[in-house]
């Protein structure tokens, strides 16, 4: 069946409507307009393009024009305008409904995918519709910025356009969740997440991106997504300012907090005496953090804290006297540094342990 023949299927009664309007000079009735809208909806649901349908209506109008009695031709253009407008309205209405239904199905799938709430077999079937083969390994990158983002936002569109232009259709899923940008990519396409991280960092005006480790199967996407979220949470607690975080590089931190009570006991035992200092433990804890983060270089720690080297040296000596542990002694440094990491992870001293 040709395109024209397919379009003519939705022109039933159209010529009669035009003739009736042109002969009497009336406007189309409510019933006629509603009938045209309904045919427009059916045509859209059948996958017919609007351009072909409009051409068919115009062609039928030309044929009808030759059959009109003398004096009736003056009303044809207005009748065609009304008819095509009603038909197009129905067509567009069906298209909008289809888009909303598709968006709802996509959002439901994404929620199920990232939370693992659906039957894994059924989830894998649905995933193919959105370009994912969950039998393969995938990794997930999550980007957050100074404000929440959603599908259709300029930031989201910018990142998506860049990914499509660079990689085309490579079974990539780009979406948003809880105000963050999310990219799911096959594990054997690491360049995709690297490019996503670069573009998301730029688009979010200096946001932060975390990349989970690759995992296989439908549950692997959830696992990688949770790793990326945990990395962002860890960065906030540890003041990690790297633009891109890799969950694989941060595995030591979950290990340290696996026994939370043991870590809390270590923090209080080693760093608790710092609370006796004037101004509390916070300034001295910040000093230790800067000192360890700079590789135990006092001059660099002083620069980070906007202090003099003499002030840093004084604080380190004060820490030694209060805790009994010397930050400069390699044998004692490990205990102090582990306690400092634990304090940052547990939010001490702001949070009671």
C-alpha positions as CSV (number, residue, x, y, z in Angstrom):
1,X,0.0,0.0,0.0
2,X,1.4,3.4,-1.0
3,X,1.6,6.4,1.3
4,X,-1.2,8.1,-0.5
5,X,-3.4,5.0,-0.3
6,X,-2.7,4.8,3.4
7,X,-3.6,8.4,3.9
8,X,-6.8,8.2,2.0
9,X,-8.0,5.7,4.6
10,X,-8.5,8.6,7.0
11,X,-10.3,10.9,4.5
12,X,-13.7,9.1,4.9
13,X,-16.5,11.7,4.7
14,X,-14.1,14.6,4.2
15,X,-15.3,15.4,0.6
16,X,-18.9,15.4,1.8
17,X,-18.1,17.8,4.6
18,X,-16.4,20.2,2.2
19,X,-19.3,20.1,-0.2
20,X,-21.9,20.6,2.5
21,X,-20.0,23.6,3.9
22,X,-19.3,25.2,0.5
23,X,-22.9,24.9,-0.7
24,X,-24.5,26.3,2.4
25,X,-21.7,28.7,3.5
26,X,-21.9,27.4,7.0
27,X,-19.0,26.5,9.3
28,X,-18.1,22.9,10.2
29,X,-20.3,21.5,13.0
30,X,-19.0,20.4,16.4
31,X,-19.7,16.7,15.4
32,X,-17.7,17.1,12.1
33,X,-14.8,18.7,13.9
34,X,-14.7,16.1,16.5
35,X,-14.8,13.4,13.9
36,X,-11.8,14.9,12.1
37,X,-9.9,15.1,15.4
38,X,-10.7,11.4,16.1
39,X,-9.4,10.4,12.6
40,X,-6.3,12.5,13.2
41,X,-5.7,10.6,16.5
42,X,-6.1,7.2,14.8
43,X,-3.7,8.2,12.0
44,X,-1.1,9.2,14.6
45,X,-1.6,5.9,16.4
46,X,-1.1,4.1,13.1
47,X,2.2,5.9,12.6
48,X,1.1,8.1,9.7
49,X,3.1,11.3,9.3
50,X,1.3,14.6,9.4
51,X,2.8,15.9,6.2
52,X,1.5,13.0,4.1
53,X,-1.9,13.4,5.7
54,X,-2.0,17.2,5.0
55,X,-1.1,16.5,1.3
56,X,-3.9,14.0,1.0
57,X,-6.4,16.5,2.4
58,X,-5.3,19.2,0.0
59,X,-5.4,16.8,-2.9
60,X,-8.9,15.7,-2.0
61,X,-9.9,19.4,-1.6
62,X,-8.7,20.1,-5.2
63,X,-10.7,17.2,-6.5
64,X,-13.8,18.4,-4.6
65,X,-13.4,21.9,-6.0
66,X,-14.0,20.7,-9.5
67,X,-17.3,19.1,-8.4
68,X,-18.7,22.2,-6.6
69,X,-21.7,24.1,-8.2
70,X,-21.2,27.7,-9.4
71,X,-20.8,30.2,-6.6
72,X,-19.8,27.6,-4.0
73,X,-16.1,27.8,-4.6
74,X,-15.6,30.9,-2.3
75,X,-16.1,28.9,0.9
76,X,-13.7,26.1,0.1
77,X,-10.5,27.5,1.5
78,X,-12.1,28.4,4.8
79,X,-13.6,24.9,5.1
80,X,-10.2,23.2,4.3
81,X,-8.5,25.4,6.9
82,X,-11.0,24.3,9.5
83,X,-10.9,20.7,8.6
84,X,-7.1,20.4,8.5
85,X,-6.7,22.3,11.7
86,X,-9.1,19.9,13.5
87,X,-7.4,16.8,12.0
88,X,-3.9,18.1,12.9
89,X,-5.1,18.9,16.4
90,X,-6.2,15.3,16.9
91,X,-2.9,14.0,15.4
92,X,-0.8,16.2,17.7
93,X,-3.0,15.3,20.7
94,X,-2.2,11.6,20.1
95,X,1.5,12.4,19.6
96,X,1.7,14.2,22.9
97,X,-0.1,11.4,24.7
98,X,2.3,8.9,23.1
99,X,5.3,11.0,24.2
100,X,3.9,11.2,27.8
101,X,3.3,7.5,27.9
102,X,6.8,6.8,26.5
103,X,8.3,9.2,29.1
104,X,6.4,7.5,31.9
105,X,7.5,4.1,30.8
106,X,11.1,5.3,30.5
107,X,11.0,6.8,34.0
108,X,9.4,3.7,35.5
109,X,12.1,1.6,33.9
110,X,14.9,3.9,35.2
111,X,13.5,3.8,38.7
112,X,13.3,0.0,38.6
113,X,16.8,-0.2,37.1
114,X,18.5,2.0,39.6
115,X,16.6,0.6,42.6
116,X,16.5,-3.0,41.6
117,X,12.8,-3.2,42.3
118,X,11.7,-5.3,39.3
119,X,12.1,-8.9,38.4
120,X,15.5,-9.1,36.9
121,X,14.4,-11.2,33.9
122,X,11.6,-8.8,33.0
123,X,13.9,-5.8,33.7
124,X,16.4,-7.2,31.1
125,X,13.6,-7.5,28.5
126,X,12.5,-3.9,29.1
127,X,16.1,-2.7,29.0
128,X,16.5,-3.7,25.4
129,X,13.8,-1.3,24.4
130,X,16.0,1.5,25.8
131,X,19.2,0.3,24.3
132,X,20.8,-1.7,27.1
133,X,21.9,-5.3,27.2
134,X,21.9,-6.2,30.9
135,X,23.6,-9.5,30.2
136,X,26.8,-7.4,29.7
137,X,28.7,-5.6,32.4
138,X,27.9,-1.9,32.9
139,X,29.3,1.0,34.9
140,X,27.4,4.1,36.1
141,X,28.6,7.7,36.4
142,X,26.7,10.2,38.5
143,X,27.2,14.0,38.3
144,X,25.9,16.6,40.7
145,X,26.2,20.3,40.6
146,X,25.2,23.4,42.5
147,X,21.5,23.0,41.6
148,X,19.2,20.0,40.8
149,X,18.8,18.9,37.2
150,X,16.0,17.1,35.4
151,X,15.3,15.7,31.9
152,X,15.0,18.5,29.4
153,X,17.1,21.0,31.3
154,X,19.7,22.9,29.3
155,X,22.5,21.1,31.2
156,X,21.0,17.7,30.5
157,X,20.5,18.5,26.8
158,X,24.0,19.8,26.5
159,X,25.6,16.7,27.9
160,X,23.3,14.4,25.9
161,X,24.0,16.2,22.6
162,X,27.8,16.0,23.2
163,X,27.6,12.2,24.0
164,X,25.4,11.5,20.9
165,X,27.7,13.6,18.7
166,X,30.8,11.7,19.9
167,X,29.6,8.2,20.3
168,X,26.3,7.9,18.5
169,X,24.2,4.9,19.4
170,X,26.4,2.8,21.6
171,X,23.8,1.4,24.1
172,X,24.2,4.4,26.4
173,X,21.5,5.5,28.8
174,X,21.5,9.1,29.9
175,X,19.0,10.3,32.4
176,X,18.4,12.2,35.7
177,X,17.5,11.1,39.1
178,X,17.1,13.1,42.3
179,X,18.5,16.2,40.6
180,X,21.6,14.4,39.4
181,X,22.8,13.5,35.9
182,X,23.3,9.8,35.4
183,X,25.0,7.9,32.6
184,X,24.9,4.1,32.2
185,X,27.4,2.7,29.7
186,X,28.9,-0.7,28.8
187,X,32.0,-1.6,30.7
188,X,33.9,-2.1,27.5
189,X,33.3,1.5,26.6
190,X,35.2,3.4,29.3
191,X,35.7,6.4,27.0
192,X,31.9,7.1,27.3
193,X,32.0,7.7,31.0
194,X,35.2,9.7,30.8
195,X,33.6,12.0,28.2
196,X,30.4,12.2,30.2
197,X,32.4,13.2,33.3
198,X,34.3,15.9,31.3
199,X,31.1,17.3,29.8
200,X,29.0,17.1,33.0
201,X,31.8,18.9,35.0
202,X,31.8,21.7,32.4
203,X,28.0,21.9,32.0
204,X,27.3,22.0,35.8
205,X,29.9,24.8,36.2
206,X,32.3,22.8,38.3
207,X,30.2,20.1,39.7
208,X,31.5,16.7,40.8
209,X,31.2,13.3,39.0
210,X,31.6,9.9,40.6
211,X,32.1,6.7,38.6
212,X,31.1,3.3,40.0
213,X,33.0,0.1,39.2
214,X,31.7,-2.1,36.3
215,X,29.4,-5.0,37.3
216,X,27.6,-7.7,35.3
217,X,23.9,-8.4,35.0
218,X,20.8,-6.4,35.8
219,X,21.8,-6.1,39.5
220,X,25.2,-4.8,38.4
221,X,23.8,-1.4,37.3
222,X,22.3,-0.9,40.8
223,X,25.6,-1.9,42.4
224,X,27.6,0.5,40.3
225,X,25.1,3.3,40.8
226,X,25.2,2.9,44.6
227,X,29.0,2.9,44.5
228,X,28.9,6.2,42.6
229,X,26.4,7.7,45.1
230,X,28.5,6.5,48.0
231,X,31.5,8.1,46.5
232,X,29.8,11.5,46.2
233,X,28.6,11.2,49.8
234,X,32.1,10.3,50.9
235,X,33.5,13.2,49.1
236,X,31.2,15.6,50.9
237,X,32.2,14.1,54.3
238,X,35.9,14.0,53.5
239,X,36.1,17.3,51.7
240,X,37.4,15.6,48.6
241,X,37.3,18.2,45.9
242,X,38.5,16.1,42.9
243,X,36.2,16.8,39.9
244,X,36.1,13.1,39.1
245,X,35.9,10.4,41.7
246,X,36.4,6.7,41.0
247,X,34.8,4.3,43.5
248,X,37.6,1.8,42.9
249,X,40.0,4.4,44.4
250,X,38.0,4.9,47.5
251,X,37.5,1.4,48.7
252,X,39.7,1.9,51.7
253,X,37.2,4.2,53.3
254,X,34.2,1.7,53.5
255,X,36.7,-0.8,55.0
256,X,37.7,1.6,57.7
257,X,34.1,2.2,58.7
258,X,32.8,-1.3,58.4
259,X,33.1,-1.6,62.2
260,X,31.7,1.8,63.1
261,X,32.0,1.2,66.9
262,X,35.6,0.2,66.6
263,X,36.4,3.3,64.6
264,X,34.4,5.6,67.0
265,X,36.5,4.1,69.9
266,X,39.7,4.8,68.0
267,X,38.7,8.4,67.3
268,X,37.7,9.2,70.9
269,X,40.7,7.4,72.3
270,X,43.3,9.0,70.1
271,X,41.7,12.4,69.3
272,X,39.4,12.9,72.3
273,X,42.1,14.8,74.3
274,X,42.1,17.5,71.6
275,X,38.8,18.8,73.0
276,X,40.8,20.1,76.0
277,X,42.5,22.7,73.7
278,X,41.4,26.3,73.6
279,X,38.8,26.5,70.8
280,X,38.1,22.8,71.0
281,X,39.3,20.0,68.8
282,X,38.2,21.4,65.4
283,X,41.3,23.7,64.7
284,X,43.8,21.0,65.6
285,X,41.9,18.4,63.7
286,X,42.0,20.7,60.6
287,X,45.7,21.1,61.1
288,X,46.2,17.3,61.2
289,X,44.0,16.9,58.1
290,X,46.0,19.5,56.1
291,X,49.3,18.1,57.4
292,X,48.5,14.6,56.3
293,X,46.8,15.6,53.0
294,X,50.0,17.5,52.0
295,X,52.3,14.5,52.7
296,X,53.4,15.8,56.1
297,X,54.9,19.0,54.6
298,X,54.4,21.7,57.2
299,X,55.0,24.6,54.8
300,X,52.3,23.3,52.4
301,X,49.9,22.7,55.2
302,X,50.5,26.2,56.4
303,X,49.7,27.6,53.0
304,X,46.5,25.6,52.8
305,X,45.3,26.9,56.2
306,X,46.6,30.5,55.6
307,X,48.9,30.2,58.6
308,X,52.5,30.6,59.2
309,X,54.8,27.6,59.4
310,X,55.6,28.6,63.0
311,X,51.9,28.4,63.8
312,X,51.6,25.0,62.2
313,X,54.6,23.7,64.1
314,X,53.1,25.0,67.3
315,X,49.9,23.3,66.7
316,X,51.6,20.0,65.8
317,X,53.5,20.2,69.1
318,X,50.3,20.9,71.0
319,X,48.7,17.9,69.4
320,X,51.7,15.8,70.5
321,X,51.4,17.0,74.1
322,X,47.6,16.4,74.3
323,X,47.4,13.0,72.6
324,X,50.8,11.6,73.3
325,X,51.2,10.8,69.6
326,X,53.8,12.6,67.5
327,X,52.5,13.4,64.0
328,X,56.1,13.6,62.8
329,X,57.0,10.1,64.0
330,X,56.4,7.5,61.3
331,X,55.6,4.8,63.9
332,X,52.8,7.0,65.5
333,X,51.7,8.8,62.4
334,X,49.6,5.9,61.1
335,X,47.4,5.7,64.2
336,X,46.9,9.4,64.2
337,X,46.1,9.6,60.4
338,X,43.7,6.6,60.7
339,X,41.9,8.4,63.6
340,X,41.7,11.6,61.5
341,X,40.2,9.8,58.6
342,X,37.7,8.1,60.9
343,X,36.8,11.5,62.5
344,X,36.0,12.9,59.0
345,X,34.0,9.9,58.0
346,X,32.0,9.9,61.2
347,X,31.6,13.7,61.4
348,X,33.4,14.1,64.7
349,X,33.5,16.4,66.6
350,X,30.3,17.9,65.3
351,X,28.6,14.6,65.7
352,X,28.7,12.8,69.0
353,X,30.1,9.3,68.9
